[in-house]
């Protein structure tokens, strides 16, 4: 392993083929990180990554389904073999499986939702980040340095919980709990983990009625990914400011 590779700062972003994941990958690439862009369909990730590569960014693409134990383990093995370390993990991949069509809003009610939809939501949005952290935190421990960013949502705030979308809301609440749990176990290290609410962003998931631009949503994620050594851990933030759980 060369000195150049050892000195690189490597960031892995899940769900990087579109929306917040793509925006985060681009922002970190501009900051000089080697960015590992991942998604469930490799071809889609490679397609969007070409534009970033043409801009001179150091990008590599990998297939990763965060709901699949073996796929996650295999990717961690590849990164361990090639570089032996990881500095940033952005757990961005997520799903919103309940109906978003206002004319079918009953489908998003706890009275109507299929429990399997809730289970699938939890697997992708909560257990998926757990899988990633379990496999990639050891690569941060190599240098005793890491920044783990769990992309959450205000819809998971117990302090401001509303009705509908139980799968999505419960899964993001669980992701916030995971953030605190991991921060406690990593206390005393220079590996920081924080949950970030990007706000309601104009993406495929957020829709055209969303109130925030992509760059506004990405800024808070990048802030958490690039925290100084004296920065916070185990917190819940929007735009770099703490928000209620």
N, C-alpha and C positions, 0 to 999 in steps of 0.2 A: 504494500500500500504506500503510495507516494506521499511526500510531505504536502503537496498541493491538495490532494484529496482529503487528507487528515484535517487540514485547516479550513476546509469548506464548511459553510453553514447550510445544512440541508433542511428543507421544509417539505412535509407531505400534506397534501390537501385532498380530502375525500369529496366526492361529488363535484369534481372540478371541471366537468364538461360544459357547465352552464351556470348562469346566475351568480350567486354569492361565491360559490366555489371557484368559478372561472375568474371573477373579479379579484378574489383574494390571491389566487395564483399569480395573476398579472402584477398585482401590487408588490408582492414579495419578490417576484422576478426583477422588477425595476429596482428594488433595494439591494440586489446582488446575491440573493439566495439561489442555490440550486433548488429548483422546485420539482417535486415529484407529483405530477398531476394524475389522479386516479378516478376511475368511474366504473360502473358496472359493464359498460360496453367500451372496449378499448378503442375501437375505430372512431367513436364519437369524441373521445378525449384527444386522440391524435389529430383529428380534423381541426378542432379549435386551437390546439397547441401550436399549429404551424404558424399562425399569425404572430404569436409571442416569440417563437424562434426566429422569425424573420426580423423582429425588432432587436435581436441580439441577446435574448434572455436564455439562461441555462435551464432548459426544460427537458424532463424525461417523462414518459407516459407509461402507466401500468394499469392493468385490469384489477379492480378490487371491489368485491361485493361484501359490504360490512356485515351482512347477515350470514355469511358463510365462514365457519371456523377455519376450514382447511385453506381457503383462499387467503384469508388474512395471515395465517401462520406462514404460508408459502411466501407471501410478499415480504414479511418481516425477515424471513431467511435470506431472500435475495438481497435486501438492503444491508443486512448484517454481513453477508459475504462480500459485497462490493465496497461498502464504505465503513462498516463497523460502528456507525453512530448516527444519530438523528437529533436535530436541534428543535424543530418545530413540528407539531402535529395539530392540524386543524380538522376537527371532527365536524364537517359540514354536511355530509350526506344525510338526507332525511326524506321522509315521505309525509304527505297529507292525504290520507286515503278516504276520508269521509267526503260526501258530496259537498261541493262548494256552490252549486247552482241554487240561488235563492228560492227558486220555485220548487226545489226538492229539499228544503232545509230540514224537514223531518228526518231525513236519512242521517243527519248529523246529530240527532238527539240521542241521549243515552237510552231512551225508550225504544228507539228503532235500530240503533247501530248493531251490526253483527259483531259479537264478541271476538270473532276471528280477525276482524279489522283492527280491533284494539290490540290483540296479540301481535299482529304483524307490525303495527305502529311501534309498539314497545320494542320489538326485536330490531327494527331498523334504527329508531331514534334514541334508544336508551341502551340496549344490550350491544348494539353495533359499536358505539363509542367505547363501551367497556372492553369489547374484544380488541379494539385498536389500541387502547391504553395498555392492556395486559401484554400485548405483543411488542409494543414500541417503546414503552417507558424504560425497559431494560437497555435500549439503545441510547437513551438519554443519560442513564446512570453511568455509562462508560466515561463520560466527561463531567458528570455531576452538573449537567446543564440541560435545560429543556423548557419549552413553553408549550403547554397543551391548551388548546382553545376549543371549548365545546359550544358550538353555535346553537343557542337555545331560542326561546321566543317568549314574548310577554304573555302569550296565551297559556304559558305554564306557570304563571305567577299565582300562588295561592292567595296572595294579598289582594289580587284584583281578578279573581277567577269568575268567569261568566259561564253561561250554559253552552251546550252544543260542542261538537267535535271532541268527544271524550278520548278517543284514541290519540289524537295529536296533543291535546292538553295534558293528559296523564303521562304521555311519553316524555314531554319536555319537562314536566315537574320532576320525573324520575331522573332525567339528565342533570337537572340542577342538584339533586341529591347526590348523584354520582360525583359531581364536581367537588362537593364538600368532602365526601368520603375519601377521594383520591388525595385531596390536598392535605388531609389529616395524616394519611399514611406516608406522604412524602414530606411532611414537615421536617425542617432542618436541612433539607437539600436545596439546591438551586434549580429545582424543577418546579415550575409554577403552573397551576391549572386554574382556569377561570371560565365561567359561563358568560357568554355574550348574547345579548338581545340586539339584533341589528335593526329592530323596528320593522314596520310594514313596508317592505321594499318592492319596487316594480321588477319582479322576476316572473318566470313561468308559474311559480307557486303563488307568489303574492298577487299577481294579476295587474291589469292596467289601472285599477282604481287605487292602488297603493299610494301612500303619501310620501315615500322617500325614494331617492334615486339610488342606483346601485352603488355609486361611490360613497354615499352617506352611510349605507349599510356596511360596506367593506371597511371603512375607516376604523370602526370600533374593533373589528376582528384583527386587523393588522396591528392596532395598538396593543392588544393582548399578546399577539404573537411576537412582539419585539420589546417586551417589557425589560426594563433595566433590572439589575440584580436586587435592587431594593424595592421593586414593584410588588403589588399585592398578589396574593394567592388565595384560592378558595372563595372568590367573590363572584358577584353577579352584576354585570355592568351594561350600560348602553352609552355609547359615545364617550367611553372612558370614565363615566361617572357611575357610582354604585346606585342600584335600584332595589326596591323591596323584593323579597323572595315571594 
